[in-house]
Amino acid sequence: MSEVVLGVDLGTSAVKVSAVDRSGQIVAQESFDYPLSQPKPGYSEQNPEDWVNGTTVAIVKLILNDGLKAEDIKGISYSGQMHGLVLLDENKQVLRPAILWNDTRTTPQTKEIAETLGDEFIQVTRNKALEGFTLPKILWVKENEPEIFAQASTFVTPKDYVRYRMTGKLAMEISDAAGTVAMDVAAGTWSKEIQEAFDLPASFFPEIIQGIDYAGNISQSYALFSGLTTETKVFGGAADNAAGAIGSAILKPNMVWSSIGTSGVVLKYEDNADVDYQGKIHFFNHAIPNKFYSMGVTLSAGHSLNWFKSTFAPEEDFTPFVATASKSSVGANGLLFTPYIVGERTPYADGDIRGAWIGIDSMHKRHDFVRSVLEGIIFSFKDIFEIYENAGAKFDTVIASGGGAKSPLWLQIQADIFNKKVVVLENEQGPGMGAAILAAVGLGWFASVQDAAENFASFGKEYTPIAENVAKYRQVYQTYREVYPATAELSHDLMAYRRS
């Protein structure tokens, strides 16, 4: 087998390790699941040891089951679930289970941050302090588990902890560091203002490295553990959304990424830090040196469709179920769905809003409901597009991935609602491929991330807007925009009733 790099995609439910050769072909792939702990409502934790063991099992399977030779594995890099807090003592031992991105216990700390620093916080970090981010988690432990925090010497995010365990060298890669919201994003350094405001010593914050930076070789101890060789070089890696954008070749300012997973992401490559979205959407340092990316998140994208199908059509196959939406019309025969079934993040940041169908008529059939869900999810993405366009951002191409890229009908709906060209990737691999690209660039196989991504990615079919549909959707979208302000108070009342 030829020389390969490994892209380690460390997710919330599993790790997937892809072996990629110099031509960008995935020659082997293995994964391993691990559990999620939810000890109290709103809590979401994992044991960092499970990440290390899962990654190791996947690598061992690549060597034993897929015939990879350890000496052919030239480099390794990572994509990691963002924002997770791994607290370490002075001996680099884990002090408590990692608090994950989808943990929502930190509402008091987000308010504390906003009250302490106000607009200055957004100017420095380029983000609002939301529950999912790392800094509020640090403050939560400091305030609620002071005996544990007193032992804490430093912290890292999930994939940076796995890299530490594989190399023995501790650092935090910049796109994950930005996601802690403790960084001065424009300067690319930890923020002294934040450290002083919350009484956090500078020594608590690890060294920041770039995504393509050499981070060390596989250590002797990890080589014995995994079957790898100490000749294998390890590189910084990227936060999962940054890695996904690289793997999907979102590398020019005229392109945005429309990714429909459980949640939905609209992500835009940014050449510099000059643009100011005033905290309305996230703005982070990229894994590409001196570049940035911005993104908006809708909490229930694919989850809305999965929920609808599992509730009303559990026995049916997914593809034909979604295809029934073609029996309906643009605008779902006057039926409108808002996909707020677990709350919303962008543009509303409202955990208590809930979804709605507006306009239900006795003439509606199930296929109208299916189409309304497909359209409602894309309208929620359109809300993010509006923030970009109101800030003067210019782009003409949407790269679609995830569930929304598997249905020709849904791709056309995206083109018509966005009024943009929509393109699919022929070999969509997302974050794992992005991690492999960073390793390939780090090794010198390519001169830049852009060169590697353009060599590894191949674009497929294009969908162009249909003018008649664009005009109809423009009208429907205006009504969609009115649903949140009209239903927010009702949703909040109902949630209060449910909690009582």
C-alpha positions as CSV (number, residue, x, y, z in Angstrom):
1,M,0.0,0.0,0.0
2,S,1.2,3.5,-0.8
3,E,2.0,6.3,1.7
4,V,-1.0,7.6,3.6
5,V,-2.1,10.2,6.1
6,L,-4.7,9.6,8.8
7,G,-7.6,12.0,9.4
8,V,-9.0,11.5,12.8
9,D,-12.6,12.8,13.0
10,L,-13.5,12.9,16.8
11,G,-17.2,13.3,17.0
12,T,-19.7,13.3,19.9
13,S,-20.9,9.7,19.5
14,A,-17.9,8.1,17.6
15,V,-14.5,8.6,16.2
16,K,-13.8,7.8,12.5
17,V,-10.3,7.5,11.2
18,S,-9.7,7.7,7.5
19,A,-6.5,6.7,5.7
20,V,-6.0,9.0,2.6
21,D,-3.3,8.5,0.0
22,R,-1.5,11.2,-2.0
23,S,-4.2,11.4,-4.6
24,G,-6.9,12.1,-2.1
25,Q,-8.5,8.6,-2.2
26,I,-9.7,7.1,1.1
27,V,-8.1,3.7,1.0
28,A,-9.4,2.5,4.4
29,Q,-11.7,3.8,7.1
30,E,-12.5,2.5,10.6
31,S,-14.7,3.9,13.4
32,F,-15.4,3.2,17.1
33,D,-18.4,4.4,19.2
34,Y,-18.3,5.7,22.8
35,P,-21.0,6.7,25.3
36,L,-22.4,10.0,26.2
37,S,-23.2,10.7,29.9
38,Q,-26.1,13.0,30.8
39,P,-26.1,12.8,34.7
40,K,-28.6,15.7,35.1
41,P,-31.0,17.6,32.7
42,G,-28.9,19.9,30.5
43,Y,-25.7,18.1,31.4
44,S,-23.6,16.4,28.6
45,E,-20.3,14.8,29.5
46,Q,-17.7,12.3,28.2
47,N,-14.7,10.5,29.6
48,P,-11.7,11.7,27.6
49,E,-10.1,8.3,28.0
50,D,-12.9,7.0,25.8
51,W,-11.7,9.3,23.0
52,V,-8.2,8.0,23.3
53,N,-9.2,4.3,23.5
54,G,-11.7,4.7,20.6
55,T,-9.1,6.4,18.3
56,T,-6.6,3.7,19.2
57,V,-9.0,0.9,18.4
58,A,-9.8,2.5,15.0
59,I,-6.1,2.8,14.2
60,V,-5.4,-0.8,15.3
61,K,-8.2,-2.0,13.1
62,L,-6.7,-0.1,10.1
63,I,-3.4,-1.9,10.7
64,L,-4.8,-5.4,11.5
65,N,-8.0,-5.5,9.4
66,D,-7.2,-3.2,6.4
67,G,-3.6,-4.1,6.0
68,L,-2.1,-0.6,6.6
69,K,1.6,-0.8,7.3
70,A,2.6,1.4,10.2
71,E,5.6,2.7,8.3
72,D,3.3,3.9,5.5
73,I,1.4,6.1,7.9
74,K,3.4,9.3,7.4
75,G,1.2,11.9,9.2
76,I,-1.8,12.3,11.4
77,S,-4.1,15.2,12.0
78,Y,-7.5,15.8,13.6
79,S,-11.0,17.2,13.3
80,G,-12.6,17.6,16.7
81,Q,-16.0,18.3,18.3
82,M,-15.8,21.9,19.4
83,H,-16.0,23.7,22.7
84,G,-15.5,20.7,25.1
85,L,-13.7,21.4,28.3
86,V,-11.0,19.0,29.5
87,L,-9.4,20.2,32.8
88,L,-5.9,19.0,33.6
89,D,-3.9,19.1,36.8
90,E,-0.1,19.9,37.0
91,N,0.7,16.3,35.9
92,K,-1.6,16.6,32.9
93,Q,-4.1,14.2,34.5
94,V,-7.8,14.7,33.8
95,L,-9.7,16.2,36.8
96,R,-13.3,15.6,35.8
97,P,-15.4,14.3,32.9
98,A,-15.2,16.6,29.9
99,I,-18.1,19.1,29.6
100,L,-19.3,19.0,25.9
101,W,-20.5,21.5,23.4
102,N,-24.2,20.5,23.8
103,D,-24.2,21.0,27.6
104,T,-26.5,23.9,28.7
105,R,-25.8,24.2,32.4
106,T,-23.9,27.5,32.0
107,T,-26.7,30.1,31.5
108,P,-25.7,32.0,34.7
109,Q,-22.1,32.2,33.5
110,T,-23.1,33.5,30.1
111,K,-25.0,36.3,31.8
112,E,-22.0,37.0,34.1
113,I,-19.7,37.3,31.1
114,A,-22.2,39.7,29.3
115,E,-22.6,41.8,32.4
116,T,-18.9,42.0,33.2
117,L,-17.5,42.8,29.7
118,G,-20.6,43.8,27.6
119,D,-19.8,44.8,24.0
120,E,-16.1,44.6,24.7
121,F,-16.4,40.8,24.9
122,I,-17.9,40.7,21.4
123,Q,-15.3,43.1,20.0
124,V,-12.4,40.9,21.3
125,T,-13.8,37.4,20.8
126,R,-16.1,38.3,17.8
127,N,-18.8,36.1,19.4
128,K,-21.5,36.3,22.1
129,A,-20.9,34.0,25.1
130,L,-23.3,31.2,24.6
131,E,-23.9,28.1,26.8
132,G,-22.0,25.8,24.4
133,F,-18.7,27.7,24.5
134,T,-15.8,26.7,26.7
135,L,-15.2,29.9,28.8
136,P,-18.6,29.7,30.5
137,K,-17.8,26.0,31.3
138,I,-14.5,27.1,32.9
139,L,-16.3,29.6,35.0
140,W,-19.0,27.1,35.9
141,V,-16.4,24.7,37.3
142,K,-14.6,27.5,39.1
143,E,-17.8,28.6,40.8
144,N,-19.5,25.2,41.4
145,E,-16.5,22.8,41.9
146,P,-13.9,25.0,43.5
147,E,-12.0,22.1,45.0
148,I,-11.5,20.6,41.5
149,F,-10.7,24.0,39.9
150,A,-8.1,24.6,42.6
151,Q,-6.2,21.6,41.2
152,A,-6.5,22.7,37.6
153,S,-3.2,23.7,35.9
154,T,-4.5,24.0,32.3
155,F,-7.2,22.9,29.9
156,V,-7.7,21.7,26.3
157,T,-10.5,20.9,23.9
158,P,-11.2,17.3,22.9
159,K,-9.1,16.7,19.8
160,D,-6.2,18.6,21.4
161,Y,-6.3,16.2,24.4
162,V,-6.1,13.2,22.0
163,R,-3.2,14.7,20.2
164,Y,-1.5,15.3,23.6
165,R,-1.9,11.6,24.5
166,M,-0.5,10.5,21.2
167,T,2.6,12.9,21.2
168,G,3.1,13.8,24.9
169,K,3.1,17.5,23.9
170,L,0.3,19.8,25.0
171,A,-1.0,22.7,22.8
172,M,-4.3,24.0,21.5
173,E,-4.9,24.5,17.8
174,I,-6.1,28.0,16.8
175,S,-9.6,27.2,15.4
176,D,-10.5,25.3,18.6
177,A,-8.9,28.0,20.7
178,A,-11.1,30.6,19.0
179,G,-14.1,28.4,19.9
180,T,-13.3,28.8,23.6
181,V,-14.3,32.5,23.3
182,A,-11.3,33.4,25.4
183,M,-9.2,34.6,22.4
184,D,-8.5,37.9,20.8
185,V,-9.5,36.6,17.4
186,A,-8.0,39.4,15.2
187,A,-4.7,39.1,17.1
188,G,-4.7,35.3,17.2
189,T,-3.7,35.3,20.9
190,W,-5.3,34.6,24.3
191,S,-7.1,37.7,25.5
192,K,-5.5,39.4,28.5
193,E,-8.7,41.4,29.1
194,I,-10.7,38.1,29.6
195,Q,-8.0,36.6,31.8
196,E,-8.0,39.6,34.0
197,A,-11.8,40.1,34.1
198,F,-12.4,36.5,35.3
199,D,-9.2,36.0,37.4
200,L,-7.7,33.3,35.2
201,P,-3.9,33.2,35.1
202,A,-2.1,33.4,31.8
203,S,-0.4,30.1,32.7
204,F,-3.8,28.3,32.6
205,F,-4.0,28.8,28.8
206,P,-2.0,26.4,26.6
207,E,0.3,27.4,23.7
208,I,-1.6,28.1,20.5
209,I,-0.5,26.4,17.3
210,Q,-1.7,26.5,13.7
211,G,-3.7,23.7,12.0
212,I,-0.8,22.7,9.7
213,D,1.9,23.1,12.4
214,Y,4.0,20.1,13.3
215,A,3.0,19.1,16.9
216,G,5.4,16.2,17.5
217,N,5.9,12.6,16.5
218,I,4.0,9.7,17.9
219,S,5.5,9.0,21.3
220,Q,7.2,5.8,22.3
221,S,4.5,4.9,24.8
222,Y,1.7,5.5,22.3
223,A,3.5,3.6,19.6
224,L,3.6,0.5,21.9
225,F,-0.1,1.1,22.6
226,S,-1.3,1.5,19.0
227,G,1.1,-0.3,16.7
228,L,2.1,3.0,15.1
229,T,5.8,4.0,14.6
230,T,7.5,6.9,16.2
231,E,8.4,8.1,12.7
232,T,4.8,9.2,12.1
233,K,4.5,13.0,12.4
234,V,1.5,14.7,14.0
235,F,-0.1,18.0,13.1
236,G,-2.4,20.5,14.8
237,G,-5.7,19.8,13.1
238,A,-8.9,21.8,13.2
239,A,-12.3,22.3,15.0
240,D,-14.9,20.1,13.2
241,N,-16.6,23.0,11.3
242,A,-13.2,24.4,10.1
243,A,-12.1,20.8,9.1
244,G,-15.4,20.2,7.3
245,A,-15.1,23.4,5.3
246,I,-11.6,22.5,4.3
247,G,-12.7,19.0,3.3
248,S,-15.5,20.5,1.3
249,A,-13.2,22.9,-0.5
250,I,-14.9,26.1,1.0
251,L,-11.8,28.1,0.3
252,K,-12.9,31.3,-1.5
253,P,-14.9,34.3,-0.2
254,N,-17.5,33.7,-2.9
255,M,-18.5,30.3,-1.5
256,V,-20.6,29.3,1.5
257,W,-21.3,25.9,2.9
258,S,-24.8,24.6,3.6
259,S,-24.4,21.5,5.8
260,I,-27.5,19.6,7.0
261,G,-26.7,17.3,9.8
262,T,-28.7,17.0,13.1
263,S,-28.2,20.7,13.3
264,G,-27.5,22.9,10.3
265,V,-24.5,25.0,9.5
266,V,-24.0,27.9,7.1
267,L,-20.3,28.7,6.9
268,K,-18.4,31.3,5.0
269,Y,-14.6,31.5,4.3
270,E,-13.3,34.9,5.3
271,D,-10.0,36.3,4.0
272,N,-9.4,38.6,6.9
273,A,-10.8,39.9,10.2
274,D,-12.1,43.2,8.9
275,V,-15.7,42.2,8.5
276,D,-17.9,42.8,11.6
277,Y,-21.1,40.7,12.1
278,Q,-21.5,42.3,15.6
279,G,-21.8,38.8,17.2
280,K,-24.9,37.9,15.2
281,I,-23.1,34.9,13.8
282,H,-20.0,33.2,15.0
283,F,-16.6,34.4,13.7
284,F,-13.5,32.2,14.4
285,N,-9.9,31.8,13.3
286,H,-9.5,29.2,10.6
287,A,-7.2,26.2,10.6
288,I,-5.7,27.8,7.5
289,P,-3.0,30.2,8.7
290,N,-4.1,33.9,9.0
291,K,-7.6,33.1,7.6
292,F,-11.0,33.1,9.3
293,Y,-14.5,31.7,8.9
294,S,-17.9,32.8,10.0
295,M,-20.9,30.6,10.6
296,G,-24.5,30.5,11.7
297,V,-26.1,27.5,13.3
298,T,-29.7,26.3,13.2
299,L,-30.3,23.8,15.9
300,S,-32.8,21.5,14.3
301,A,-32.1,20.9,10.6
302,G,-31.9,17.2,9.8
303,H,-33.3,16.6,13.3
304,S,-36.6,18.1,12.3
305,L,-36.9,15.8,9.3
306,N,-35.8,12.8,11.3
307,W,-38.3,13.6,14.0
308,F,-41.1,14.0,11.5
309,K,-40.3,10.7,9.7
310,S,-39.8,8.6,12.9
311,T,-43.1,10.0,14.3
312,F,-45.3,9.7,11.2
313,A,-43.6,7.2,8.9
314,P,-41.2,5.0,11.0
315,E,-41.5,2.0,8.6
316,E,-40.7,3.8,5.4
317,D,-37.3,4.2,3.7
318,F,-35.9,7.7,3.9
319,T,-35.2,8.4,0.2
320,P,-38.7,7.6,-1.1
321,F,-40.3,9.3,1.9
322,V,-38.5,12.6,1.2
323,A,-39.2,12.2,-2.6
324,T,-43.0,12.4,-1.9
325,A,-42.5,16.1,-1.4
326,S,-42.4,16.4,-5.2
327,K,-46.2,15.8,-5.2
328,S,-46.6,19.1,-3.4
329,S,-45.9,22.6,-4.7
330,V,-43.6,25.5,-4.1
331,G,-44.7,26.7,-0.7
332,A,-46.2,23.4,0.2
333,N,-49.7,24.4,-0.9
334,G,-49.8,27.2,1.7
335,L,-48.3,25.2,4.6
336,L,-45.4,26.7,6.5
337,F,-43.2,24.9,9.1
338,T,-40.7,26.6,11.5
339,P,-38.0,24.1,12.6
340,Y,-37.6,25.3,16.1
341,I,-38.4,21.9,17.8
342,V,-35.4,22.1,20.2
343,G,-35.1,25.9,20.3
344,E,-33.0,28.0,17.9
345,R,-29.6,29.6,17.9
346,T,-29.2,31.8,14.7
347,P,-30.6,34.4,14.4
348,Y,-32.7,34.2,17.6
349,A,-30.6,32.5,20.3
350,D,-33.8,31.4,22.0
351,G,-33.8,28.1,23.8
352,D,-37.5,28.2,24.6
353,I,-39.0,28.9,21.1
354,R,-40.7,25.8,19.7
355,G,-41.7,24.8,16.1
356,A,-45.0,25.5,14.4
357,W,-47.1,24.6,11.4
358,I,-49.0,27.6,10.1
359,G,-51.8,27.4,7.6
360,I,-52.9,23.8,8.1
361,D,-55.9,23.1,5.8
362,S,-58.2,20.1,5.6
363,M,-57.0,19.7,1.9
364,H,-53.4,19.2,2.9
365,K,-51.9,15.7,2.4
366,R,-48.9,14.2,4.1
367,H,-46.6,15.1,1.1
368,D,-47.4,18.8,1.8
369,F,-46.2,18.3,5.4
370,V,-43.0,16.6,4.1
371,R,-42.3,19.5,1.7
372,S,-43.1,22.1,4.4
373,V,-40.4,20.5,6.6
374,L,-37.8,20.6,3.8
375,E,-38.7,24.2,3.0
376,G,-38.8,25.3,6.7
377,I,-35.3,24.0,7.3
378,I,-33.9,25.9,4.3
379,F,-35.8,29.1,5.3
380,S,-34.0,28.8,8.7
381,F,-30.7,28.8,6.7
382,K,-32.0,31.8,4.7
383,D,-32.2,33.7,7.9
384,I,-28.4,33.2,8.2
385,F,-27.9,34.3,4.6
386,E,-29.8,37.5,5.3
387,I,-27.4,38.4,8.1
388,Y,-24.5,37.9,5.7
389,E,-26.2,40.0,2.9
390,N,-27.1,42.8,5.3
391,A,-23.5,43.0,6.4
392,G,-22.5,43.4,2.7
393,A,-21.0,39.9,2.2
394,K,-21.0,38.8,-1.5
395,F,-21.2,35.2,-2.6
396,D,-22.6,33.3,-5.5
397,T,-22.0,29.6,-4.8
398,V,-23.4,27.3,-2.2
399,I,-21.7,23.9,-1.5
400,A,-24.3,21.6,-0.1
401,S,-23.4,18.6,2.1
402,G,-25.0,16.3,4.6
403,G,-28.6,15.1,4.3
404,G,-29.6,18.1,2.1
405,A,-27.1,17.0,-0.6
406,K,-28.7,13.5,-1.0
407,S,-32.0,14.6,-2.5
408,P,-32.2,16.3,-5.9
409,L,-35.5,17.9,-4.9
410,W,-34.1,19.4,-1.7
411,L,-31.0,20.7,-3.6
412,Q,-33.3,22.5,-6.0
413,I,-35.3,23.9,-3.1
414,Q,-32.0,25.3,-1.7
415,A,-31.1,26.9,-5.1
416,D,-34.6,28.5,-5.3
417,I,-34.8,29.8,-1.7
418,F,-31.2,31.0,-1.6
419,N,-31.4,32.3,-5.3
420,K,-27.8,31.0,-5.6
421,K,-26.1,28.2,-7.6
422,V,-25.9,25.1,-5.4
423,V,-23.2,22.5,-6.0
424,V,-22.7,19.0,-4.5
425,L,-19.4,17.3,-3.8
426,E,-18.8,13.9,-5.6
427,N,-16.7,12.5,-2.8
428,E,-18.1,14.2,0.3
429,Q,-16.1,13.2,3.4
430,G,-16.2,16.4,5.3
431,P,-14.2,16.8,8.5
432,G,-12.1,13.6,8.3
433,M,-10.9,14.7,4.8
434,G,-10.2,18.2,6.1
435,A,-8.0,16.6,8.8
436,A,-6.2,14.5,6.3
437,I,-5.6,17.6,4.1
438,L,-4.0,19.4,7.1
439,A,-1.6,16.4,7.6
440,A,-0.8,16.3,3.9
441,V,0.1,20.0,3.9
442,G,2.1,19.6,7.1
443,L,4.2,16.9,5.5
444,G,4.9,19.1,2.5
445,W,2.9,17.0,0.0
446,F,1.2,20.2,-1.0
447,A,2.3,23.8,-0.8
448,S,-1.0,25.1,0.8
449,V,-4.3,23.9,2.1
450,Q,-6.0,25.4,-1.0
451,D,-3.7,23.3,-3.3
452,A,-4.5,20.1,-1.3
453,A,-8.2,20.7,-1.1
454,E,-8.5,21.5,-4.8
455,N,-6.6,18.2,-5.6
456,F,-8.6,16.1,-3.2
457,A,-12.2,17.5,-3.8
458,S,-14.3,17.0,-6.9
459,F,-17.5,18.9,-7.5
460,G,-20.6,17.2,-9.0
461,K,-23.9,18.4,-10.3
462,E,-24.9,22.1,-10.2
463,Y,-28.5,23.3,-9.4
464,T,-29.4,26.7,-10.6
465,P,-32.3,28.8,-9.4
466,I,-35.6,28.7,-11.3
467,A,-36.8,32.3,-11.6
468,E,-40.5,31.5,-11.1
469,N,-39.8,29.5,-7.9
470,V,-37.4,32.2,-6.6
471,A,-40.2,34.8,-6.8
472,K,-42.7,32.5,-5.0
473,Y,-40.3,31.6,-2.3
474,R,-39.4,35.2,-1.7
475,Q,-43.1,35.8,-0.8
476,V,-43.3,32.7,1.4
477,Y,-40.1,33.6,3.2
478,Q,-41.5,37.0,4.2
479,T,-44.3,35.2,6.0
480,Y,-41.9,32.8,7.5
481,R,-40.0,35.8,9.0
482,E,-43.1,36.9,10.8
483,V,-43.7,33.5,12.6
484,Y,-41.0,33.8,15.3
485,P,-42.1,37.2,16.7
486,A,-45.8,36.1,16.5
487,T,-45.2,32.8,18.3
488,A,-42.3,33.4,20.7
489,E,-44.4,34.6,23.7
490,L,-46.8,31.7,23.2
491,S,-43.9,29.2,23.1
492,H,-42.4,30.7,26.2
493,D,-45.7,30.4,28.0
494,L,-46.1,26.8,27.0
495,M,-42.6,25.9,28.1
496,A,-43.2,27.5,31.5
497,Y,-46.4,25.4,31.8
498,R,-44.5,22.2,30.9
499,R,-41.9,23.0,33.6
500,S,-44.5,23.8,36.3
